[in-house]
Amino acid sequence: MDPLLTRRTLLLRIRTPDDGGAWTEFVGLYEPLLRKYVLLRGVPLQDVEDVVQEVLKTVTQAIRKFEYDPERGTFRDWLFIVCRSHVTKYRRQNRTESFANEKVLEELAAEEKQADWDVEYRRRMFEWATERVRPLVQEKTWNAFWLTAVDDKSGPEVAATLGMSVGAVHVARSRIIARMREAIASATGEAYEQP
């Protein structure tokens, strides 16, 4: 049986205090995304870890009450709001003259920031899923996926390179994509959108 199919959604697992492995997995999944976003929003490198820890603290406190409701939005959107608010809080507490007009600029750039977050989120989910799925498949299968899906090579070109039939290349690509989507869905509770 595929271990990716049997896992409970990570968001449900981190609600259980005795599932320490879930929190470790959660941090491994989301911390790189949070770090990158906080750094890109102008928080000095020496303070990035503090802001990220505040975001994770908020998640820890709120997750036990978090109810996934697709009508109200996704966990990704909620995490973005939490992260953005901690960056804003940091900036207010460490205000300098350069932040004098920040509120106006923040409002103008809110949609752009959400779009940036979404792109970085999808990239991180892809990276994370590749780390989980690659060890579970044969190298040739992985290469067929990577060359067609990531390097954008044609099926016939990859088939010739790997000594496979074109059909086998397409099947390999489809199976890997399906496994990656399952991995992401099992961790996040939402479908994966390609970057």
C-alpha positions as CSV (number, residue, x, y, z in Angstrom):
1,M,0.0,0.0,0.0
2,D,1.2,3.5,-0.9
3,P,2.3,5.3,2.3
4,L,1.1,8.6,0.8
5,L,-2.5,7.4,0.6
6,T,-2.7,6.2,4.1
7,R,-1.7,9.4,5.9
8,R,-4.2,11.6,7.6
9,T,-4.1,15.2,6.6
10,L,-1.2,16.9,8.2
11,L,-3.4,19.8,9.4
12,L,-5.5,17.4,11.3
13,R,-2.5,15.6,12.8
14,I,-0.9,18.8,14.2
15,R,-4.0,19.4,16.2
16,T,-3.2,16.4,18.3
17,P,-0.6,17.3,20.9
18,D,0.9,13.8,21.2
19,D,1.7,13.6,17.4
20,G,5.2,15.3,17.6
21,G,6.1,13.9,14.2
22,A,3.3,15.9,12.7
23,W,4.6,19.2,14.0
24,T,8.1,18.3,12.8
25,E,6.7,17.5,9.3
26,F,4.6,20.7,9.4
27,V,7.6,22.9,10.2
28,G,9.7,21.1,7.5
29,L,7.0,21.9,5.0
30,Y,6.1,25.5,5.9
31,E,9.2,27.0,7.6
32,P,11.2,27.5,4.3
33,L,8.2,29.2,2.8
34,L,7.7,31.5,5.8
35,R,11.4,32.3,5.9
36,K,11.6,33.3,2.3
37,Y,8.4,35.4,2.4
38,V,9.5,37.2,5.6
39,L,13.0,37.9,4.1
40,L,11.5,39.1,0.8
41,R,9.3,41.5,2.7
42,G,12.4,43.4,4.0
43,V,12.8,41.9,7.4
44,P,16.6,42.0,8.2
45,L,18.2,38.5,8.1
46,Q,19.1,38.6,11.8
47,D,15.4,39.0,12.6
48,V,13.8,36.6,10.1
49,E,13.9,33.7,12.5
50,D,12.2,35.6,15.2
51,V,9.3,36.6,12.9
52,V,9.0,33.1,11.6
53,Q,8.9,31.7,15.2
54,E,6.1,34.2,16.0
55,V,4.1,32.9,13.0
56,L,4.6,29.3,14.1
57,K,3.6,30.2,17.6
58,T,0.3,31.7,16.3
59,V,-0.3,28.6,14.3
60,T,0.3,26.4,17.3
61,Q,-2.2,28.4,19.4
62,A,-4.9,28.6,16.7
63,I,-4.7,25.2,15.0
64,R,-6.7,23.4,17.6
65,K,-9.6,25.6,16.8
66,F,-9.0,25.8,13.0
67,E,-11.9,24.3,11.0
68,Y,-11.3,23.9,7.3
69,D,-14.2,25.5,5.5
70,P,-13.6,25.9,1.7
71,E,-16.3,28.6,1.7
72,R,-14.2,30.7,4.0
73,G,-10.8,30.1,2.3
74,T,-7.9,27.8,2.5
75,F,-5.2,27.2,5.2
76,R,-2.7,28.7,2.8
77,D,-4.7,32.0,2.7
78,W,-5.0,32.0,6.5
79,L,-1.3,31.3,6.9
80,F,-0.5,34.2,4.5
81,I,-2.6,36.5,6.6
82,V,-0.9,35.4,9.8
83,C,2.6,35.8,8.2
84,R,1.8,39.2,6.7
85,S,0.4,40.5,10.0
86,H,3.6,39.4,11.8
87,V,5.8,41.1,9.2
88,T,3.6,44.3,9.6
89,K,3.9,44.1,13.4
90,Y,7.7,43.7,13.1
91,R,7.9,46.7,10.9
92,R,5.8,48.8,13.2
93,Q,7.9,47.9,16.2
94,N,11.1,48.6,14.3
95,R,9.8,51.7,12.4
96,T,12.3,53.9,10.7
97,E,11.8,57.0,8.5
98,S,11.7,54.7,5.5
99,F,8.5,53.2,6.7
100,A,6.7,56.5,7.1
101,N,4.4,55.9,4.0
102,E,4.3,52.1,4.5
103,K,0.6,51.9,5.3
104,V,-0.3,53.4,1.9
105,L,2.2,51.2,0.1
106,E,1.0,48.1,2.0
107,E,-2.5,48.7,0.9
108,L,-1.5,49.2,-2.7
109,A,0.7,46.1,-2.8
110,A,-1.6,43.8,-0.9
111,E,-2.8,41.9,-4.0
112,E,0.7,41.7,-5.4
113,K,1.9,40.2,-2.1
114,Q,-0.9,37.6,-2.1
115,A,0.1,36.7,-5.7
116,D,3.8,36.5,-4.6
117,W,2.8,34.3,-1.6
118,D,0.7,32.0,-3.9
119,V,3.6,31.5,-6.3
120,E,6.1,30.8,-3.5
121,Y,3.6,28.5,-1.8
122,R,3.2,26.4,-5.0
123,R,6.9,26.3,-5.5
124,R,7.5,25.1,-1.9
125,M,4.7,22.4,-2.2
126,F,6.4,21.2,-5.4
127,E,9.8,21.0,-3.8
128,W,8.4,19.3,-0.7
129,A,6.5,16.8,-2.8
130,T,9.5,15.9,-4.9
131,E,11.4,15.2,-1.7
132,R,8.7,12.8,-0.6
133,V,7.9,11.1,-3.9
134,R,11.3,10.7,-5.6
135,P,12.6,8.0,-3.2
136,L,9.4,6.0,-3.8
137,V,9.9,5.5,-7.6
138,Q,12.4,4.1,-9.9
139,E,15.1,6.5,-11.3
140,K,14.0,6.0,-14.9
141,T,10.4,6.8,-14.0
142,W,11.4,9.9,-12.2
143,N,13.6,11.0,-15.1
144,A,10.7,10.5,-17.5
145,F,8.6,12.7,-15.3
146,W,11.2,15.4,-14.7
147,L,12.3,15.7,-18.3
148,T,8.8,16.1,-19.6
149,A,7.1,18.0,-16.8
150,V,9.9,20.2,-15.6
151,D,12.5,20.4,-18.4
152,D,9.6,20.6,-21.0
153,K,11.1,17.9,-23.3
154,S,8.8,16.1,-25.7
155,G,7.6,12.6,-25.1
156,P,9.4,11.2,-28.1
157,E,12.7,13.0,-27.2
158,V,12.6,11.6,-23.6
159,A,11.6,8.1,-24.8
160,A,14.6,8.1,-27.1
161,T,16.9,9.4,-24.3
162,L,15.7,6.9,-21.7
163,G,15.1,3.9,-24.0
164,M,11.4,3.8,-23.2
165,S,8.3,3.9,-25.3
166,V,6.5,7.2,-25.7
167,G,3.5,5.7,-23.9
168,A,5.6,4.6,-21.0
169,V,7.0,8.1,-20.7
170,H,3.5,9.6,-20.5
171,V,2.4,7.0,-18.0
172,A,5.4,7.7,-15.8
173,R,4.7,11.4,-15.9
174,S,1.0,11.0,-15.1
175,R,1.7,8.6,-12.2
176,I,4.4,10.9,-10.6
177,I,2.1,13.9,-11.0
178,A,-0.7,12.0,-9.3
179,R,1.5,10.9,-6.4
180,M,2.8,14.4,-5.9
181,R,-0.7,15.8,-5.8
182,E,-1.7,13.1,-3.3
183,A,1.3,14.0,-1.1
184,I,0.4,17.6,-1.2
185,A,-3.3,17.0,-0.6
186,S,-2.5,14.7,2.4
187,A,-0.3,17.4,3.9
188,T,-2.3,20.5,3.2
189,G,-5.9,19.3,2.7
190,E,-6.1,21.2,-0.6
191,A,-5.4,20.4,-4.3
192,Y,-2.1,21.3,-5.7
193,E,-1.9,23.9,-8.5
194,Q,1.2,23.8,-10.7
195,P,3.4,26.9,-10.5
